[in-house]
Amino acid sequence: MLEPSSRALPSLPSATWLDECLLSARTQNRVVGVRFGRTADPLCMEADEALRDAMDSLKMEELLTMYTVDLDEVTEFTYMYELRTSS
């Protein structure tokens, strides 16, 4: 099983935090990407590493900020965006 990377993408603990990040990015002309999923899911860990690697190799950190949202911890997104929560 994969272990969380020390280079993990920052996680947002609530919908309010996401709103704040979006507003902040707008004033800085930045793009915000959000990966919804489960932190402990091996596929999510692989996706996070691939996103981090792509951002590093393309030097996108000045334009793009990536976050993760754990659907088990921030349940408002499950209903709001009609996300499926199959285990």
Secondary structure, DSSP 4 states (H G I P E B T S, - for coil): -PPPPTTPPPBP-SHHHHHHHHHHHHHTT-EEEEEEE-TT-HHHHHHHHHHHHHHHHHT-TTTEEEEEEETTT-THHHHHTT-----
